[in-house]
Amino acid sequence: MLRSVLSIGLLLSLAQASPHPHIKKASSHTHAATVGPNRVLSPAVHPDVDPSNINNLKACANASLFYSGAQDSAAANTMGLVTVPATQYPVVQLENSGSLHNMSCTTTSAQIDFVNSQAYQTAVSDWTSQGTFALVTYNPNCGAGFESDKREFILVKSLTPVPATNSIVVNAQFVDFQTVVGNASDVTVDFGPNIAAQTVSKRGSKSLSDTFPFNEYATSDTTPFGAGYQLFSDSTLTLDCVGCGTQGSITISGSVSYSIFPPGIHSVSVGTNGNLAVTMVVGVVANGLHVNVPIDTINILTVPLTPFEIPGIFSIGPQIQLQAKAAIGVTATGSLLSGVTLDWPAFSATINADGNGASASGFTPTVTPTNSANGTISASLNVGLPVSFGIGINILDGLLTKSISLVDEPGVSFTASGSNVGPCDGVGLSVGVFNDVSVSVLGITSIPVASWNDTLASVCISDG
């Protein structure tokens, strides 16, 4: 359940004030959250591959590289599949064959020992007809990639059969993934817990899916209301965000279409769903009359979530950012507490790199108000607490990068009218709530996706 609690606390005292107070905004903070080790996927054999199939020793004009997370790691039960529909060179994926007895490598050669003559003869017959081709392996005896969860890509231009031992010795040139792919086609990477059921597209695509939990609150400053975050202050007015923070979890899935030569990202589509709690208590201390203050957007928290990666191929680095912005008008003495609780049973959204075709659902909340007052107050306050789910994508160790984010901005506005005004023997209070959802591309373009607002019934709060 998505739950956003926004309680606005006002403590106001009568004093002399200048008609145009100068507002000094408090310095913003970037919260340094503790981030665990990257969720790393390691090379593995796809569950649909039959290692006993002798044809797995034959070169193919495409490649499908499977990855999975260790069961005792943060990436447990998550899988990735890198598919190249057409490679620059024919490819033999050695880990897909159960017919290898042993493999050893130097910097310039590799020896592959087969379990029997049938496997040996199949490899000799096929490999000698290929010309230049590539061997793909994940083997502790071949190259340095094994220690860093990377496959080795070996370009073979010549080979020597050794029938006495059912072995083949090849002239080895260790190359990178990009060399094997070349410009023959785009690359597809599907990512998630049910990779075998996913459809592979022709264009390069990274389908990403994982759940990221978070629980962070801003308590770096001491305020008159307790631990919190000071938004701004001057001689006449201070505004503190008390208990502001966010917790919950979000599942991110999607696809990225890209090519290597020439390098370029063709499209990005990201889906999000999950649960979220946003808590907001705003405390105001005013020592003057007729104060009207607009407040710029302030970063309260930036919480990096655990990055997810296929080493050398791509990584995704999500983060949660919490901000605050407000506009205040005060003529008052006394105190006022006003707030609402916004409840969402579920939320989901789909966003694209250019913002077009975005959609959102589940962002209409159930609202429960909370109000109390004391004294004579005339005040107005609009407060928004934007929460951004940002996603940074890094392809091939920085060759290509992209960032996109979904911004959910719940907020509250209220107007309080003096004591003993009209039929209300106390403070008359009108409360409105809103929630806006938008897409931000590269932190520059903001595109609206969904909007909701409601005005709660006006209430009369007795002096207390």
Long-range contacts (C-beta under 8 A, 24 or more apart in sequence): 1-275, 1-343, 1-344, 1-345, 1-346, 2-248, 2-275, 2-276, 2-277, 2-342, 2-343, 2-344, 2-345, 2-346, 2-347, 2-362, 2-365, 3-275, 3-276, 3-277, 3-278, 3-341, 3-342, 3-343, 3-344, 4-276, 4-277, 4-278, 4-279, 4-280, 4-341, 4-342, 4-343, 4-344, 4-365, 4-385, 4-410, 5-277, 5-278, 5-279, 5-280, 5-339, 5-341, 5-342, 6-278, 6-279, 6-280, 6-339, 6-340, 6-341, 6-342, 6-383, 6-385, 6-410, 6-411, 6-412, 6-433, 7-243, 7-280, 7-281, 7-282, 7-337, 7-338, 7-339, 7-340, 7-370, 8-280, 8-281, 8-282, 8-337, 8-338, 8-339, 8-381, 8-383, 8-412, 8-414, 9-225, 9-242, 9-281, 9-282, 9-283, 9-284, 9-335, 9-336, 9-337, 10-283, 10-284, 10-330, 10-332, 10-335, 10-336, 10-337, 10-338, 10-377, 10-379, 10-381, 10-416, 11-224, 11-225, 11-283, 11-284, 11-285, 11-335, 12-284, 12-285, 12-286, 12-330, 12-332, 12-333, 12-334, 12-335, 12-336, 12-375, 12-377, 12-379, 13-285, 13-286, 13-287, 13-333, 14-289, 14-332, 14-333, 15-236, 15-287, 15-288, 15-289, 16-288, 16-289, 17-236, 17-287, 17-288, 17-289, 17-290, 17-291, 18-236, 18-288, 19-290, 21-234, 21-235, 21-236, 21-237, 21-288, 21-291, 21-293, 22-234, 23-232, 23-234, 23-237, 23-293, 23-295, 24-232, 24-233, 24-234, 25-231, 25-232, 25-295, 25-296, 25-298, 26-221, 26-230, 26-231, 26-232, 26-233, 26-298, 28-298, 28-299, 28-300, 29-218, 29-220, 29-229, 29-299, 29-300, 29-301, 30-299, 30-301, 30-302, 31-216, 31-218, 31-220, 31-300, 31-301, 31-302, 31-303, 33-214, 33-216, 33-303, 33-304, 35-304, 35-305, 35-306, 35-307, 36-74, 36-306, 37-74, 37-306, 38-306, 38-307, 38-308, 38-309, 38-315, 39-69, 39-73, 39-74, 39-75, 39-78, 39-210, 39-306, 39-307, 39-308, 39-309, 40-69, 40-73, 40-75, 40-149, 40-309, 40-310, 40-311, 41-67, 41-68, 41-69, 41-75, 41-78, 41-79, 41-80, 41-149, 41-308, 41-309, 41-310, 42-67, 42-68, 42-69, 42-70, 42-138, 42-149, 43-67, 43-95, 43-138, 43-149, 43-150, 43-151, 44-68, 44-95, 45-95, 45-96, 46-81, 46-96, 46-196, 47-196, 48-196, 49-96, 51-96, 51-97, 51-98, 51-99, 52-98, 53-97, 54-97, 54-99, 54-118, 54-119, 54-122, 55-122, 56-93, 56-96, 56-97, 56-99, 57-92, 57-97, 57-99, 57-119, 57-122, 57-123, 57-126, 58-92, 58-122, 58-126, 59-90, 59-91, 59-92, 59-126, 59-127, 59-130, 59-133, 60-90, 60-91, 60-92, 60-93, 61-86, 61-87, 61-90, 61-91, 62-86, 62-87, 62-91, 63-87, 63-91, 63-93, 63-136, 63-180, 64-93, 65-93, 65-136, 65-151, 66-195, 67-310, 74-306, 75-210, 75-308, 77-193, 78-191, 78-192, 78-193, 78-209, 78-210, 78-308, 79-191, 79-192, 79-193, 79-195, 79-196, 80-189, 80-190, 80-191, 80-195, 80-310, 81-188, 81-189, 81-190, 81-191, 81-195, 81-198, 81-200, 82-187, 82-188, 82-189, 82-310, 82-313, 83-187, 83-188, 83-189, 83-190, 83-200, 84-180, 84-181, 84-184, 84-185, 84-187, 84-188, 85-185, 85-186, 85-188, 85-202, 86-184, 86-185, 87-134, 87-180, 87-181, 87-182, 87-184, 87-185, 88-179, 88-180, 88-181, 88-182, 88-183, 88-184, 89-132, 89-133, 89-134, 89-155, 89-180, 89-182, 90-130, 90-133, 90-134, 91-133, 91-134, 91-135, 91-136, 91-180, 92-123, 92-127, 92-133, 92-134, 92-135, 92-136, 93-136, 94-135, 94-136, 94-137, 94-139, 95-136, 95-137, 95-138, 95-139, 95-151, 101-166, 102-141, 103-137, 103-139, 103-141, 103-142, 104-141, 104-142, 105-139, 105-141, 105-142, 105-143, 105-152, 105-154, 105-172, 106-172, 107-172, 107-174, 108-171, 108-172, 108-173, 109-169, 109-170, 109-171, 109-172, 110-135, 110-142, 110-154, 110-169, 110-170, 110-172, 111-167, 111-168, 111-169, 111-170, 112-167, 112-168, 112-170, 113-165, 113-166, 113-167, 114-166, 114-167, 114-168, 115-166, 116-166, 117-163, 117-166, 119-166, 120-161, 120-163, 120-166, 120-167, 120-168, 123-168, 124-161, 124-168, 127-156, 127-159, 127-168, 128-159, 128-161, 132-156, 132-157, 134-175, 134-180, 135-170, 135-172, 136-180, 143-174, 148-311, 148-312, 149-311, 150-311, 150-312, 151-177, 153-177, 153-179, 153-180, 155-179, 155-180, 176-312, 177-312, 177-313, 177-396, 178-260, 178-261, 178-396, 178-399, 181-260, 181-261, 182-260, 182-261, 183-259, 183-260, 183-261, 183-262, 186-257, 186-258, 186-259, 186-260, 186-266, 187-258, 187-259, 187-260, 189-256, 189-310, 189-313, 189-314, 190-255, 191-308, 191-310, 192-253, 201-255, 201-257, 203-257, 203-266, 203-267, 204-256, 204-257, 204-258, 204-259, 204-260, 204-266, 205-255, 205-256, 205-257, 206-254, 206-255, 206-256, 206-258, 206-314, 206-316, 206-393, 206-395, 207-253, 207-254, 207-255, 208-252, 208-253, 208-254, 208-255, 208-256, 208-270, 208-308, 208-316, 209-251, 209-252, 209-253, 209-254, 210-251, 210-252, 210-308, 211-249, 211-250, 211-251, 211-274, 212-249, 212-250, 212-251, 212-252, 212-305, 212-306, 212-318, 213-248, 213-249, 214-246, 214-247, 214-248, 214-249, 214-250, 214-303, 214-305, 214-320, 215-246, 215-247, 215-248, 216-245, 216-246, 216-247, 216-301, 216-303, 216-320, 216-322, 217-243, 217-244, 217-245, 217-246, 217-247, 217-279, 217-301, 218-244, 218-245, 218-300, 218-301, 218-322, 223-283, 224-283, 224-285, 225-281, 225-283, 228-281, 228-283, 229-300, 229-324, 231-295, 231-298, 231-324, 231-326, 232-293, 232-295, 232-298, 235-287, 236-286, 236-287, 236-288, 236-291, 237-284, 237-285, 237-286, 237-287, 237-288, 237-291, 237-293, 237-328, 237-330, 238-284, 238-285, 239-282, 239-283, 239-284, 239-293, 239-295, 239-326, 239-328, 240-282, 240-283, 240-284, 241-280, 241-281, 241-282, 241-283, 241-300, 241-324, 242-281, 242-282, 242-283, 243-279, 243-280, 243-281, 244-279, 244-280, 244-281, 244-300, 244-301, 244-322, 244-324, 244-385, 245-278, 245-279, 245-301, 245-322, 246-276, 246-277, 246-278, 246-279, 246-301, 246-303, 246-320, 246-322, 246-387, 247-276, 247-277, 248-274, 248-275, 248-276, 248-277, 249-274, 249-275, 250-274, 250-275, 250-276, 250-318, 250-320, 250-389, 252-316, 252-318, 252-389, 252-391, 256-314, 256-393, 256-395, 256-402, 258-395, 258-400, 260-396, 260-399, 263-399, 263-400, 264-400, 265-353, 265-393, 265-395, 265-400, 265-402, 267-352, 267-353, 268-352, 268-353, 268-393, 268-402, 268-404, 269-350, 269-351, 269-352, 269-353, 270-350, 270-351, 270-352, 270-391, 270-404, 270-406, 271-348, 271-349, 271-350, 271-351, 272-347, 272-348, 272-349, 272-350, 272-351, 272-389, 272-406, 273-346, 273-347, 273-348, 273-349, 274-347, 275-346, 275-347, 276-344, 276-347, 276-387, 276-408, 278-322, 278-385, 278-387, 278-410, 280-324, 280-383, 280-385, 281-339, 282-326, 282-381, 282-383, 284-328, 284-330, 284-381, 286-330, 286-332, 288-330, 289-330, 289-331, 289-332, 290-330, 290-331, 291-328, 291-329, 291-330, 291-331, 292-328, 292-329, 292-330, 293-327, 293-328, 293-329, 294-326, 294-327, 295-324, 295-325, 295-326, 295-327, 295-328, 296-325, 297-323, 297-324, 297-325, 297-386, 298-323, 298-324, 298-325, 299-323, 300-324, 312-396, 312-397, 313-395, 313-396, 314-393, 314-394, 314-395, 314-396, 315-393, 315-394, 316-391, 316-392, 316-393, 316-394, 317-391, 317-392, 317-393, 317-394, 318-389, 318-390, 318-391, 318-392, 319-390, 319-392, 320-387, 320-388, 320-389, 320-390, 321-386, 321-387, 321-388, 321-390, 321-405, 322-385, 322-386, 322-387, 322-388, 323-385, 323-386, 323-387, 323-388, 324-383, 324-384, 324-385, 324-386, 325-383, 325-384, 325-386, 326-381, 326-382, 326-383, 326-384, 327-381, 327-382, 328-379, 328-380, 328-381, 328-382, 329-379, 329-380, 329-381, 330-378, 330-379, 330-380, 331-378, 331-379, 332-375, 332-376, 332-377, 332-378, 332-379, 332-416, 333-375, 333-376, 333-377, 334-373, 334-374, 334-375, 334-376, 334-377, 334-419, 334-427, 335-373, 335-374, 335-375, 335-377, 336-372, 336-373, 336-374, 336-375, 336-377, 336-379, 336-416, 336-427, 336-429, 337-370, 337-371, 337-372, 337-373, 338-369, 338-370, 338-371, 338-372, 338-373, 338-412, 338-414, 338-416, 338-429, 338-431, 339-369, 339-370, 339-371, 339-412, 340-367, 340-368, 340-369, 340-370, 340-412, 340-431, 340-433, 340-456, 341-367, 341-368, 341-369, 341-370, 342-366, 342-367, 342-410, 342-433, 342-435, 343-367, 343-368, 347-408, 349-406, 349-437, 349-449, 349-450, 351-404, 351-406, 351-439, 351-449, 352-404, 352-439, 353-402, 353-404, 353-441, 354-441, 355-439, 355-441, 355-445, 355-447, 356-447, 358-439, 358-447, 358-449, 359-449, 360-437, 360-449, 360-450, 361-450, 363-408, 363-435, 363-437, 363-450, 363-452, 364-435, 364-452, 365-410, 365-433, 365-435, 365-452, 367-433, 367-454, 367-456, 369-431, 369-456, 369-459, 371-429, 371-431, 371-459, 371-461, 372-461, 372-464, 373-416, 373-426, 373-427, 373-429, 373-461, 373-462, 373-463, 373-464, 374-463, 374-464, 375-419, 375-427, 375-463, 376-418, 376-419, 376-420, 376-427, 377-416, 377-417, 377-418, 377-419, 377-427, 378-416, 378-417, 378-418, 379-415, 379-416, 380-413, 380-414, 380-415, 380-416, 381-413, 381-414, 382-411, 382-412, 382-413, 383-411, 383-412, 383-413, 384-409, 384-410, 384-411, 384-434, 385-409, 385-410, 385-411, 388-440, 390-440, 403-441, 403-442, 403-443, 404-439, 404-440, 404-441, 404-442, 405-439, 405-440, 405-443, 406-437, 406-438, 406-439, 406-440, 406-449, 407-437, 407-438, 407-439, 407-440, 407-446, 408-435, 408-436, 408-437, 409-434, 409-435, 409-436, 409-437, 409-438, 410-434, 410-435, 411-435, 411-436, 419-463, 423-460, 424-460, 425-460, 425-462, 425-463, 426-460, 426-461, 426-462, 426-463, 427-460, 427-461, 427-463, 428-458, 428-459, 428-460, 428-461, 429-458, 429-459, 429-460, 429-461, 430-455, 430-456, 430-458, 430-459, 431-455, 431-456, 431-459, 432-456
